[in-house]
Amino acid sequence: MDQTVAIHEQPLPYVGRLQPRAAGDIDLVVIHCTELPDLAAAREYGERILHASGTGNSGHYYVDRDGSVFRYVPHERVAHHVRGHNEHSIGIELVNAGRWPDWLDSRNQSMSEPYPDRQIEALLSLLAYLRGVLPDLRSIAGHEDLDTGWVEASDDPALRVRRKLDPGPLFPWPRVMQACGLCRPERPTASV
């Protein structure tokens, strides 16, 4: 595995409004999938202003299907990517359709797009880079490990679906864990 990674700097327009933090505050990497069709749609979503602070929801890094890596938010800023863990984590978004376009439809809860080898290799190189620049980085988790909430299904409010399923069942956790040098916390039992 190549330990170098080319990072394309593409800061979001509101980066200066995100809460600052020190590198020593970061001990966790959270793996997401965009659940959008492509990188352009993910960028458009990340630029949307959703909070009173004039910021939106975004990961720090985006890894496209071809292995290209983009930084939208620098480490020293808190990105909004996972409830309850933003202040101490780095969010990495892998471009993957997930459940798009009907995320909360009870009939569309399977995730069938595999993660290409080039994308996973780029992720592993990015994780090696992050371990080198963030001295307290110790853990890795999937979004689904940390956000275990359930919500009403969009097609039938009597049904409930998981709010977040990413990176999903096709993410190669054994391969990533063998190579990344980080620990994965035990998954809590999801409750409805």
trRosetta pair geometry for C-beta under 8 A, 3 or more apart (Angstrom, degrees):
i j d omega theta_ij theta_ji phi_ij phi_ji
1 121 6.4 -164 -135 -145 89 84
1 124 5.4 -68 -161 117 143 135
1 125 6.7 -160 166 -68 98 78
1 128 7.6 154 123 -32 121 145
1 179 6.2 83 -19 -156 163 136
2 5 7.8 134 114 -68 101 60
2 121 7.1 54 33 170 94 108
2 125 5.5 -6 92 -94 81 128
3 125 6.2 164 -148 -133 20 79
3 128 4.8 -104 -144 128 81 153
3 129 7.6 146 170 -59 69 69
4 125 6.4 -17 79 -164 26 123
4 129 7.6 73 -143 -76 32 109
5 69 5.6 12 172 24 113 158
5 122 6.5 104 -130 -159 108 71
5 125 4.0 147 -69 129 103 112
5 126 5.0 110 -118 -76 171 60
5 128 7.7 148 -22 60 115 94
5 129 5.0 -86 28 -32 121 142
6 68 7.9 -50 87 -139 103 62
6 69 6.6 149 83 45 57 103
7 61 7.6 -72 -134 -122 110 110
7 69 5.2 -57 -108 107 62 111
7 70 7.3 125 -167 -121 66 17
7 71 5.2 32 176 -22 116 112
7 126 7.8 106 -84 -113 103 96
7 129 7.8 179 -45 141 124 168
8 68 6.7 1 1 178 130 100
8 69 6.7 154 16 89 80 55
8 70 4.8 -35 72 -105 99 71
8 71 7.2 177 79 16 45 71
9 70 7.9 150 -96 -158 8 65
9 71 5.5 -24 -111 61 56 104
10 43 7.5 -47 135 -123 139 122
10 70 5.1 -17 26 -168 120 112
10 71 6.9 146 34 69 65 50
10 72 5.9 -27 88 -94 85 64
11 15 4.6 -46 -177 -27 112 151
11 71 7.5 -9 -74 114 63 82
11 72 6.4 112 -130 -168 31 41
11 73 7.1 93 -136 -91 73 36
11 74 7.2 -16 -103 -28 110 89
12 15 5.2 134 63 -52 77 85
12 46 5.8 -116 -99 142 127 107
12 47 6.1 -170 -147 -96 96 65
12 56 7.4 -132 -178 47 148 106
12 58 5.9 174 -54 14 152 174
12 72 5.0 47 -37 176 94 96
12 73 6.3 -10 12 -69 112 81
13 47 6.3 57 14 -140 108 95
14 17 4.7 -45 -180 34 89 118
14 18 6.9 102 126 -37 85 85
14 49 6.9 124 -54 -98 151 90
14 54 5.6 -170 -136 130 127 85
14 55 4.8 179 130 -106 139 64
14 56 6.8 120 41 6 143 83
15 18 5.8 -46 -161 12 42 115
15 72 7.9 -165 -81 154 111 61
15 73 5.9 177 -119 -120 98 69
15 74 6.9 72 -168 10 130 90
15 77 5.9 -161 -169 -9 81 177
17 53 5.6 152 157 151 115 95
17 54 4.9 -93 -163 80 171 105
17 55 5.2 -159 98 -60 114 99
18 53 7.9 96 -95 131 41 137
18 55 5.7 107 -79 -114 76 147
18 73 6.5 29 11 -145 172 119
18 77 4.0 71 96 -178 125 114
18 78 5.6 -165 171 60 101 62
18 79 6.5 -13 -145 -83 149 48
19 77 6.8 130 71 -159 44 64
19 78 4.2 -4 65 30 101 122
19 87 7.5 -37 96 -109 140 82
20 76 5.9 -6 -152 155 80 90
20 77 6.2 -46 -102 -98 48 61
20 78 7.7 -85 -25 -6 3 87
21 25 4.5 -87 173 50 116 150
21 26 7.3 114 119 -48 128 88
21 76 6.2 -171 63 -164 59 50
21 77 7.1 138 21 -112 86 12
21 78 5.6 84 -15 -52 125 92
21 87 6.6 153 -91 -165 148 69
22 25 5.1 113 63 -14 73 99
22 76 7.3 4 -109 -129 22 85
23 26 6.1 -56 -168 22 46 112
23 75 6.0 33 -105 133 82 132
23 76 6.9 -45 -58 -84 72 79
23 133 7.2 -104 -147 147 136 77
23 134 5.5 -146 -174 -120 96 70
23 135 7.0 75 129 18 112 85
23 136 7.7 143 135 22 71 99
24 135 6.8 -17 -100 60 73 104
24 136 5.4 81 -151 -8 56 135
25 87 6.7 -80 163 155 126 79
25 88 5.6 -119 157 -111 79 69
25 136 7.8 146 44 63 8 142
26 75 6.5 -69 -31 -168 159 103
26 88 6.0 160 -115 -172 37 52
26 89 6.7 120 -143 -106 81 14
26 90 5.9 48 -160 -36 130 93
26 134 5.0 -62 89 -156 123 131
26 136 6.4 137 77 72 56 99
26 137 6.1 -10 121 -78 93 83
27 88 5.5 -14 30 169 87 110
27 89 7.7 -54 61 -85 54 60
27 136 4.9 -59 -89 134 84 99
27 137 6.1 175 -140 -113 34 33
27 138 5.1 -8 -171 24 91 97
27 139 6.2 41 140 22 82 97
28 85 6.3 -66 86 -178 150 119
28 88 5.8 64 21 119 106 90
28 89 4.1 -43 85 -103 101 94
28 90 7.3 -176 97 24 54 67
28 137 7.5 -164 -32 -141 13 70
28 138 7.5 -30 -74 59 55 72
28 139 4.7 -21 -109 76 77 102
28 140 7.2 156 -161 -89 64 27
28 141 6.5 -11 -168 11 113 106
29 89 6.6 150 -101 -163 18 87
29 90 5.0 -24 -112 66 72 99
29 91 8.0 154 -163 -91 58 19
29 92 6.2 13 -176 -4 104 115
29 127 6.7 -155 57 -119 178 92
29 130 6.5 89 -81 117 131 160
29 137 6.7 38 -34 -157 98 115
29 139 7.2 -170 27 99 66 54
29 140 4.7 -15 66 -111 99 78
29 141 7.6 162 85 26 53 60
29 182 6.7 -54 29 -133 115 174
30 59 8.0 -140 83 -123 96 104
30 81 6.3 162 79 114 133 119
30 82 5.0 -106 180 -19 172 150
30 85 6.5 116 -56 107 138 136
30 89 5.1 42 -14 167 106 140
30 90 7.1 179 23 83 72 46
30 91 5.2 -24 68 -107 104 66
30 92 7.1 172 82 25 50 71
30 140 7.8 168 -84 -159 27 55
30 141 5.6 -22 -111 72 71 86
30 142 7.3 81 -163 -163 69 13
30 143 5.9 80 171 -76 108 65
30 146 6.5 -52 -122 11 123 146
31 92 5.6 -24 -110 71 58 102
31 94 6.9 14 -172 -12 90 113
31 123 7.7 45 -122 -158 116 135
31 140 6.7 36 -22 -179 106 99
31 141 7.2 -162 20 96 81 36
31 142 5.2 -43 67 -107 96 61
31 143 6.9 -111 87 -19 50 76
31 166 7.7 -135 121 143 71 88
31 167 5.0 -35 129 -33 105 128
31 171 6.9 128 130 -160 137 151
31 176 7.8 3 -67 -177 161 167
32 59 5.9 -152 37 -72 133 132
32 81 6.5 -116 -34 -179 147 113
32 82 7.7 -154 -69 -63 116 104
32 91 6.1 12 -5 -171 125 97
32 92 6.7 171 26 85 79 47
32 93 4.7 -29 78 -104 110 66
32 94 6.8 178 89 18 53 72
32 142 7.8 129 -82 -163 39 63
32 143 4.7 60 -101 -40 79 130
32 166 5.1 48 -159 120 58 133
32 167 6.4 159 -172 -73 13 80
33 93 7.0 97 -144 -163 17 67
33 94 4.9 -42 -107 70 70 90
33 95 7.6 45 -160 164 75 6
33 96 3.8 -50 -159 58 123 117
33 98 4.9 152 103 -62 123 112
33 111 7.6 116 60 -157 156 142
33 143 8.0 -119 17 18 61 130
33 166 4.2 -145 30 -143 84 121
33 167 4.7 106 -30 -132 99 68
33 168 6.2 -27 8 2 141 111
33 171 7.5 -143 -47 -70 117 117
34 39 7.9 -163 -51 -100 168 44
34 41 7.5 120 151 90 133 96
34 42 4.3 -63 -141 -94 140 123
34 45 7.8 142 -167 45 100 143
34 62 7.4 41 -71 -137 121 105
34 93 5.1 71 -72 176 81 114
34 94 7.0 -131 -14 85 81 40
34 95 5.2 -1 6 -118 134 48
34 96 6.2 143 33 41 79 57
34 98 7.1 -160 76 -5 48 120
35 96 7.2 -4 -65 90 40 75
35 97 6.8 37 -145 165 38 31
35 98 3.3 -53 -102 54 78 142
35 99 5.8 -6 -144 41 114 71
35 100 5.0 152 170 -46 65 94
35 103 6.0 58 165 -100 139 111
35 166 6.2 -109 -43 -61 107 133
36 41 4.1 -160 166 107 124 119
36 42 4.9 169 60 -67 141 74
36 45 6.3 -143 -73 -12 154 142
36 95 7.5 -65 71 -143 86 75
36 97 7.2 -97 89 -120 15 48
36 98 7.9 20 -9 29 38 108
36 100 5.6 131 -104 -87 25 152
37 41 5.3 79 47 8 82 151
37 97 5.9 24 -103 -103 48 94
37 100 6.1 -143 -53 121 67 151
37 101 8.0 -12 -46 -69 102 92
38 41 5.4 100 56 10 68 99
38 42 7.2 -126 107 -3 39 92
38 95 6.4 22 -154 -167 35 129
39 42 5.4 -56 -148 38 37 113
39 43 6.2 39 153 -22 69 102
39 62 6.3 117 -135 148 97 136
39 64 4.9 -31 -61 -100 132 108
39 68 7.9 -20 -79 79 161 119
39 70 7.4 106 -159 8 128 144
39 95 5.2 -53 -68 -92 75 144
40 43 5.7 -51 -148 33 31 112
40 44 6.4 33 152 -19 63 105
41 44 5.6 -51 -147 36 33 114
41 45 6.4 34 153 -19 65 104
42 45 5.7 -53 -149 37 32 111
42 46 6.3 33 153 -20 65 108
42 62 6.1 143 119 -131 143 140
42 93 6.4 160 -164 136 140 144
42 95 6.3 -114 -19 -104 147 89
43 46 5.6 -57 -148 37 31 113
43 47 6.5 29 155 -20 65 107
43 62 7.7 -81 -69 -13 78 172
43 72 7.6 -171 -119 -100 76 130
44 47 6.0 -59 -151 33 29 110
44 48 7.4 45 149 -39 59 93
45 48 5.9 -39 -164 3 38 117
45 56 7.8 179 149 155 55 136
45 57 7.4 -42 148 76 94 94
45 58 7.9 154 108 -89 80 80
46 56 6.1 140 -178 98 39 127
46 57 7.1 -107 -119 91 55 53
46 58 3.7 70 -143 -101 102 113
46 59 7.8 -74 -104 28 126 62
46 72 5.8 -39 164 -174 156 159
47 56 6.5 75 136 26 11 156
48 56 4.7 125 80 -124 60 144
48 57 7.7 -9 69 33 99 80
49 54 5.8 -39 -140 -157 122 46
49 55 6.9 106 -134 66 71 6
49 56 5.5 -104 -101 -61 25 97
50 55 7.4 -45 49 103 73 54
50 56 4.6 89 9 -127 96 70
50 57 5.8 -8 37 -14 149 90
50 80 7.8 -137 69 91 120 154
51 54 7.2 -52 83 23 79 20
51 55 5.0 -12 51 63 120 78
51 56 6.8 -171 6 -86 91 30
51 80 6.9 159 -33 -47 141 163
55 80 6.6 130 127 -6 117 125
56 80 6.9 -143 125 53 33 126
57 80 4.6 -87 -111 102 60 107
57 81 6.6 126 -171 -89 80 47
58 72 5.4 -104 166 112 133 140
58 73 6.0 137 105 -28 117 124
58 79 5.3 -91 86 -162 77 115
58 80 6.7 65 29 56 58 74
58 81 6.6 -57 98 -74 28 95
58 91 7.5 153 127 82 47 139
58 93 7.9 -79 -171 -22 58 141
59 62 6.3 132 71 -68 119 71
59 72 6.9 91 81 45 62 122
59 73 7.3 -159 124 26 35 115
59 79 6.1 84 -158 129 19 152
59 81 4.8 76 -91 -108 61 143
59 91 3.4 -130 -132 118 79 106
59 92 5.9 125 179 -102 139 8
59 93 3.9 -177 13 -24 148 101
60 71 6.5 -18 159 -147 75 78
60 72 6.7 -172 -168 56 25 77
60 73 4.6 -93 -117 69 62 94
60 74 7.5 -6 -150 151 103 3
60 75 6.8 50 -151 -85 146 50
60 79 5.2 -158 -61 -4 71 147
60 81 7.6 -80 -16 -24 70 150
60 90 5.0 -59 26 -160 147 80
60 91 5.2 135 3 55 79 70
60 92 6.9 -37 58 -73 88 55
61 69 6.2 -15 -168 -168 112 94
61 70 6.8 148 -157 79 59 49
61 71 5.6 -31 -98 -100 74 63
61 72 7.3 177 -91 16 21 80
61 90 7.2 27 4 166 105 106
61 91 7.4 -177 33 98 67 56
61 92 4.7 -12 69 -117 106 76
61 93 6.9 -176 95 28 53 70
61 126 6.2 145 161 -167 163 145
62 69 7.4 155 80 -155 50 47
62 70 4.6 -12 57 60 98 103
62 72 6.3 55 -12 -20 108 114
62 92 7.8 168 -84 -164 25 56
62 93 4.8 -20 -108 72 72 103
62 94 7.9 156 -159 -91 55 20
62 95 6.6 58 180 -48 97 92
63 67 7.0 -21 -172 -143 94 32
63 68 7.3 162 -154 81 50 45
63 69 5.4 -13 -103 -102 76 75
63 70 7.9 -170 -74 23 33 71
63 92 6.6 20 -9 179 110 101
63 93 7.2 177 21 89 68 51
63 94 5.2 -23 65 -110 102 67
63 95 6.9 -137 91 3 51 81
63 119 5.6 118 137 -159 110 82
63 122 5.2 162 -151 104 118 120
63 123 5.4 -58 -50 -72 178 81
63 126 6.7 -118 -77 -12 125 152
64 67 7.0 -35 74 36 77 19
64 68 4.4 8 36 55 119 95
64 69 7.8 -138 12 -67 78 31
64 70 7.4 60 -28 -6 99 107
64 95 4.9 14 -128 12 49 140
64 119 7.1 -121 104 -106 35 100
65 95 5.4 -85 -36 84 77 114
65 96 7.8 125 -82 -76 93 63
65 116 5.3 78 -172 14 79 132
65 118 7.4 63 151 75 50 108
65 119 5.4 -50 -140 -63 35 126
66 116 7.6 -1 -86 82 29 152
66 118 5.8 -27 -171 113 35 143
66 119 7.4 59 30 -67 12 81
67 116 7.8 -98 -48 99 81 115
67 118 3.7 -90 -44 158 115 96
67 119 5.7 -132 -77 -79 58 39
67 121 6.3 -15 -118 71 123 96
67 122 3.8 160 -155 -42 76 130
68 122 7.3 -27 14 -134 11 163
69 122 5.5 -171 -53 175 104 118
69 125 7.9 -122 -39 85 148 108
69 126 5.7 169 -124 -79 146 122
71 74 6.7 55 159 -87 124 53
72 79 7.7 85 92 -113 100 139
73 77 5.3 -115 -178 81 98 116
73 79 4.2 140 72 -75 166 118
73 91 8.0 38 52 50 129 102
74 77 5.5 82 64 11 76 102
75 90 6.6 -31 -119 -97 82 113
75 133 7.3 -154 -39 122 163 119
75 134 6.6 -157 -147 -80 144 112
78 86 5.1 78 -178 146 103 102
78 87 5.6 -18 -119 -104 133 49
79 86 6.5 -140 79 -152 47 102
79 91 5.4 -109 88 26 129 121
80 86 5.8 -18 -110 -112 44 147
81 86 6.4 135 36 -106 69 91
81 89 7.5 -118 68 100 113 115
81 91 3.3 12 86 -86 172 160
81 93 7.6 -130 -138 -57 128 100
81 143 7.8 -102 153 -103 88 111
82 85 4.8 -18 98 57 112 109
82 86 6.4 171 58 -65 65 70
82 89 6.6 -23 47 76 123 152
82 91 6.5 168 -12 -94 99 113
82 143 5.8 -148 -101 -127 113 80
82 146 5.3 41 176 95 131 139
82 147 6.0 -137 -154 -37 85 113
83 86 7.9 -20 -119 -27 14 97
83 146 7.4 174 62 133 72 100
83 147 5.5 99 33 -101 105 106
83 149 8.0 20 44 -8 152 129
84 146 7.0 -161 70 171 107 107
85 88 6.4 -78 -169 56 66 86
85 89 4.8 31 146 -8 98 137
85 146 5.6 -44 -9 -169 146 149
86 89 6.4 -88 -129 46 20 97
86 91 7.9 -21 -121 -38 72 117
90 130 6.3 -144 59 -142 167 142
90 134 7.3 -124 -32 -49 136 166
90 137 7.7 -15 7 -112 125 121
92 123 6.8 111 155 -135 144 95
92 126 6.7 133 -124 117 138 142
94 115 6.3 -10 163 -123 147 117
94 119 6.1 89 -153 169 108 125
94 123 6.7 -17 -89 -79 115 130
94 167 6.2 40 37 -127 128 120
94 171 7.8 139 44 -109 156 108
95 119 7.5 -125 49 -125 82 135
96 111 7.7 46 144 -173 119 116
96 113 5.2 175 -163 91 87 126
96 115 6.4 -44 -86 -90 134 80
96 166 7.7 149 74 -131 121 112
96 167 7.3 71 46 -156 152 84
96 168 7.6 -140 125 26 144 133
97 100 4.6 -111 -171 45 75 112
97 111 8.0 169 89 -149 73 80
97 113 4.9 111 36 -18 97 148
98 103 7.4 20 116 -111 116 87
98 111 5.1 -35 -146 -122 52 114
98 113 7.2 -64 -42 34 29 116
98 165 7.1 146 -162 75 109 101
98 166 5.7 -41 -110 -83 135 107
98 168 6.3 -176 -123 -43 82 141
99 102 6.6 -89 154 81 91 56
99 103 4.7 104 94 -121 117 50
99 104 7.9 103 124 -39 144 32
99 105 7.7 -180 169 41 115 85
99 108 5.5 116 -165 134 95 96
99 109 6.4 -9 -113 -120 131 34
99 110 7.7 131 -101 65 86 31
99 111 6.1 -68 -55 -83 71 83
99 165 6.8 82 -29 44 123 130
100 103 6.8 3 -85 -64 46 82
102 105 3.6 -6 155 2 118 130
102 107 7.8 -8 118 68 143 83
102 108 4.4 84 85 47 112 158
102 154 6.8 -142 -167 62 85 137
102 155 7.8 32 -177 -44 126 110
103 108 7.7 -83 -91 101 6 116
103 154 7.7 85 70 -13 67 136
104 151 6.3 -52 -135 89 131 117
104 152 7.6 53 166 96 130 53
104 153 5.8 177 155 -143 83 45
104 154 4.2 104 90 -22 101 102
104 161 5.5 164 -155 63 67 135
104 163 7.9 -7 -100 -120 106 48
105 108 4.2 44 77 25 109 110
105 109 7.7 -146 87 -47 60 72
105 153 6.5 66 -146 -174 24 95
105 154 5.2 -54 -74 58 61 106
105 155 4.8 62 -141 -25 78 116
105 161 7.9 45 74 -32 17 164
106 109 6.5 -17 -158 -31 38 117
106 153 3.9 -9 -44 -137 100 152
106 154 8.0 -170 -17 41 70 62
106 155 5.6 -113 21 52 88 113
106 156 6.0 -41 8 38 136 106
106 159 4.6 -3 -75 119 151 150
106 161 5.6 -155 -96 -62 69 119
107 155 6.3 1 4 27 100 165
109 161 5.8 -148 -94 -144 126 121
109 162 7.4 105 -149 33 119 94
109 165 7.1 140 -168 -52 80 159
111 165 6.2 -176 -31 116 129 126
111 166 7.7 137 -99 -92 160 66
111 168 3.7 -62 74 -150 157 150
111 169 6.3 152 60 29 104 84
111 170 6.3 -132 112 10 100 107
112 170 7.4 94 -150 -35 21 143
113 170 7.0 -168 85 64 42 156
114 170 5.1 -125 -111 174 55 136
115 119 5.3 -119 -179 83 85 127
115 120 5.5 94 129 -55 117 101
115 167 7.6 13 -61 170 136 124
115 170 6.3 159 -7 124 85 98
115 171 6.1 58 -18 -112 141 56
115 172 6.6 -122 59 -4 126 95
116 119 4.6 95 63 4 83 104
116 120 7.2 -159 95 -3 44 86
117 120 5.8 -61 -148 41 34 107
117 121 6.0 35 156 -20 70 107
118 121 5.7 -52 -143 38 30 112
118 122 6.3 31 156 -18 63 106
119 122 5.8 -55 -150 37 29 110
119 123 6.4 34 149 -22 63 105
120 123 5.3 -48 -147 34 35 116
120 124 6.4 37 153 -20 66 102
120 172 6.0 14 -122 40 148 126
120 175 6.7 22 174 110 141 136
120 176 7.1 -113 -158 -74 102 92
121 124 5.7 -52 -149 35 32 111
121 125 6.5 31 152 -16 64 104
122 125 5.7 -53 -148 38 34 111
122 126 6.2 37 151 -21 66 106
123 126 5.6 -56 -148 37 31 113
123 127 6.3 32 153 -20 66 104
123 176 7.1 -39 115 -114 125 112
124 127 5.6 -49 -146 35 32 112
124 128 6.5 35 153 -19 63 102
124 176 6.8 -148 -84 -125 91 68
124 179 5.1 -12 -140 118 126 138
124 180 6.5 -122 -130 -81 75 79
125 128 5.7 -52 -150 35 33 112
125 129 6.4 37 150 -20 64 104
126 129 5.5 -52 -150 35 34 115
126 130 6.3 33 153 -19 66 105
127 130 5.6 -52 -145 36 33 112
127 131 6.5 37 154 -21 64 102
127 140 7.4 -1 -132 -91 129 138
127 176 7.7 115 -19 -163 163 94
127 179 7.8 106 75 112 136 92
127 180 4.6 -45 140 -135 152 101
127 181 7.8 158 140 41 111 88
127 182 7.0 -104 -172 -10 121 125
128 131 5.8 -51 -150 33 31 112
128 132 6.7 30 151 -18 61 107
128 180 7.7 -130 -59 -135 66 56
128 181 7.8 83 -103 21 68 125
129 132 5.8 -64 -159 35 32 112
129 133 6.5 2 158 0 69 112
130 133 6.2 -70 -140 47 32 93
130 134 5.4 -10 176 17 74 118
130 137 5.9 126 139 -98 96 174
131 134 6.9 -64 -113 56 19 84
131 137 5.6 -126 -107 79 56 129
131 180 7.8 160 -45 177 132 70
131 181 6.0 38 -107 81 161 128
131 182 7.3 -141 -85 -59 115 97
134 137 4.1 72 102 -33 113 115
137 182 6.9 -58 146 -103 92 116
138 182 6.4 127 155 -143 29 83
138 183 6.1 -12 155 28 81 103
139 182 5.8 122 -141 177 13 106
139 183 5.2 -45 -106 72 71 80
139 184 6.9 119 -162 -102 80 27
139 185 6.0 22 -157 -33 133 93
140 176 7.4 -133 129 141 156 119
140 177 7.7 -161 68 -97 132 74
140 180 6.1 10 -23 123 157 153
140 182 4.2 93 -16 105 105 138
140 183 7.3 159 23 73 75 31
140 184 5.5 -44 75 -87 80 78
141 145 4.2 -122 -173 72 103 139
141 146 5.5 89 127 -39 140 106
141 184 6.2 130 -90 -146 58 76
141 185 5.9 -14 -85 33 116 98
142 145 4.7 109 56 -9 74 100
142 146 7.6 -170 90 2 47 85
142 166 6.7 -155 -180 122 99 51
142 167 5.2 -110 -136 13 111 83
142 171 6.8 146 -104 69 129 160
142 173 7.8 -63 -45 -89 123 114
143 146 6.3 -75 -157 44 34 98
143 147 5.8 -19 169 27 77 111
143 164 4.8 -103 134 167 108 136
143 166 4.6 23 48 80 127 89
143 167 6.9 114 19 -35 94 58
144 147 7.0 -67 -113 61 24 76
144 148 7.3 71 178 -91 55 66
144 162 7.2 26 -134 162 97 141
144 164 5.4 -155 -89 119 59 90
144 165 5.3 28 -93 -152 124 26
144 166 6.0 171 -36 60 95 32
144 167 7.3 -108 1 20 110 44
144 168 7.3 125 -30 -65 143 39
144 187 8.0 -5 117 -132 85 125
145 148 7.7 -28 173 -61 19 97
145 184 7.6 -129 -105 -174 166 96
145 185 6.8 132 163 71 134 95
145 187 5.0 -106 -129 -109 86 88
145 188 7.7 111 -175 18 64 75
147 163 5.9 -88 147 86 110 116
147 164 4.3 56 88 28 119 139
148 162 7.4 -58 -159 -141 47 102
148 164 7.9 -75 -78 56 25 96
148 188 6.0 -105 -24 78 161 107
148 190 4.4 -149 -170 -111 111 84
148 191 7.4 62 133 25 118 60
149 162 7.6 119 87 -157 44 58
149 163 4.5 15 83 3 93 134
149 164 7.6 61 48 12 81 89
150 160 4.4 43 163 165 120 120
150 161 6.7 164 -153 81 79 22
150 162 6.0 -54 -101 -97 69 40
150 163 6.6 -149 -103 -25 15 84
150 190 7.5 109 -51 171 101 105
150 191 7.7 -105 -8 107 121 45
150 192 4.9 -14 18 -139 166 57
151 160 6.6 159 78 -151 21 79
151 161 6.5 -30 63 63 73 72
151 163 5.0 84 -10 -83 112 88
152 157 4.5 -3 -167 -138 132 67
152 159 7.3 99 -161 76 58 52
152 160 6.3 -56 -99 -102 35 65
152 161 7.9 18 135 21 16 81
153 156 5.1 11 81 56 120 70
153 157 7.0 -151 57 -87 67 24
153 158 8.0 -32 39 60 107 47
153 159 4.0 -2 8 87 133 102
153 160 6.5 -140 -29 -96 84 12
153 161 4.9 90 -88 -15 84 110
155 159 7.5 -5 74 48 83 129
156 159 4.5 54 90 11 107 109
160 192 5.5 109 89 -152 151 105
162 165 5.3 101 94 -66 130 87
162 190 6.8 -24 -106 -166 112 152
165 168 5.4 49 133 -92 93 80
167 171 3.8 73 109 -64 120 147
168 171 5.7 122 65 -16 62 99
171 176 7.6 -16 160 -9 94 140
172 175 4.0 3 141 30 120 119
172 176 6.0 133 97 -20 77 91
173 176 5.7 -62 -141 42 31 109
173 177 5.8 26 165 -18 70 111
173 184 7.4 29 -162 -74 114 167
174 177 6.0 -58 -140 40 26 107
174 178 6.3 28 160 -23 62 108
175 178 6.0 -57 -149 32 25 111
175 179 6.6 0 161 0 61 115
176 179 6.3 -78 -152 47 27 97
176 180 5.4 15 168 -26 71 124
177 180 6.3 -54 -118 30 25 106
177 182 7.8 -100 -128 68 63 73
177 184 6.1 -59 -104 -15 119 125
